[in-house]
Each structure stands twice: as C-alpha cells, then as structure tokens.
C-alpha cells in the first residue's frame, strides 16, 4: 500500500487547482471555485503551522487529538490546555484562532486561563 499524501502535497495540489480554475468561462462559477480553493488552502496552511508549533514544543499533535476525543480521560484536560495555549485553539468549540490579547474565545465565550 502506498503512503498517503501529506499536507504539503495537498497544498501544492490545491494551488494547481487554483491555477486551473482560471479556465472556467463563467465568471460566477470561476469566482466560487477560487473562493472554495483559497479557503481550503488557508485551512491547510493554518493546520500545518499549528501542527509544527505543537511539534516544536515537544508535543505529539496526534496524541493530543486522541486525548481530546475521549472526554473523560485523564489526559483530555491537559490536552485541551495544550491546544489552547500552544495552538490558539478553543478547547470547547475548536475555534481558530483565540486572540492572544483576549482571555476568552470570541466564538463561544469560553474562558482561557
């Protein structure tokens, strides 16, 4: 079985799709497709950045995600705090980013220590 594509390959693919969308004749359809691709690119780039930040702090991002999925685990609360502090992600709603100058999530109001 071959290895799955990584985020960088996905980003390159989406950039190629963005270039190819220039050939869409209908202006409305072209702009809609470009908006969708640009949104996907921004999310992929943000994900990659957050993953690298957590890794550089010595955290295994995949283990954090696993701990978050088990709400009653001992590591779930610690994982939520790591995601909030290092990743700028709200532990309650997953909103990105939590503004550094605020001590709460602007999406759901969750207090961040």
N, C-alpha and C positions, 0 to 999 in steps of 0.2 A: 504494500500500500504506500502511496506517495505521501510526502509531507504536506500538511495543509498550508495554504498561503498565510503570510503574516500581515501585519498592519501596514508595513511599508509597501508591500506588493499591492495591497488593496488601494492605498493612496495613489500609487502610480497608475493603477487600472482606472480609478475614478478621474484622474487628470486626463487620461487618454479619452475617456468617455466625454469629458467636458469639451475637449478639442473636437471630437466627432459631432457633438451637438450643434456646432456651428453650421452643419449642413442641413439642419432641419429648416424647411422652407417657411412653414407657418410661424410667424413671429411669436404668437402667444404660446404655442407648444414649445418652441425653442427656449423661450424665457422660463417657462415652467420646468422644463427638463434641466436647464442650467441651475435654477434655484435648488432643485432637488439634489443635484450632484454637489453643488457648493455646500449645502447643508451637511451632506454625508461626509464630505472632506473635512469640514470643520470639526465634526464629532470624532472622526477618526484621528485627526491631529491632536485634539484635546485628550482623547483616550490614551494615545501613545505618550503624550507628555506626562500625564498623571501616573501612568504605569512606570515610566522611567524615574519619576520623582520618588515614588514609593520604593522602587528597587534600590535607588541610591541611598535611601535611608536604612537599608538593610532589611526591608520588609518584603515578604513574598506576596505580591498582589493577588495571586490566585488563592492563597491560603486565607487572605482577608475576605475575599468574596465568599469562599466556602463557609467561613465562620459567620458571616452576615446572614447566610441563608438558613442557619439553624438559630432561631431566635432565643432559645433557652440555653444555648451552650455557654460555657464559662468564658470562651474567647470572643463571644459575639459583642459584648460591650467594649472590650478592648479594641476589637477590630473596627467598630463604629467610631471610636475616638481617633484611631489612626487615620481612617478615611477622612474624617472631618478636619483634623489638624494638618496632615501631610497632603491630602488630596484636594482639600477645599470642597468636599462633597458633604451635603447634609446627610447625617446618619438616619434621619427619619424619612425624608422624601426623595433623597438622591439628587437633589437639585445641584447644578453646577453653575457657576462657582459660588461659594459663600464669600461674600465681600470681606477682604481682610480687615477693614476698619469697623465691621459690624460684629456683634457678639450673638447674632441670631440669623436664622435663614430667612431671606427676604421672600421665599416662596411659601413656607408653611409656618414660620414664626418660631421654630424650634430653637431653644437657647443653646448656644455653643460655648462650652467652658474654655 
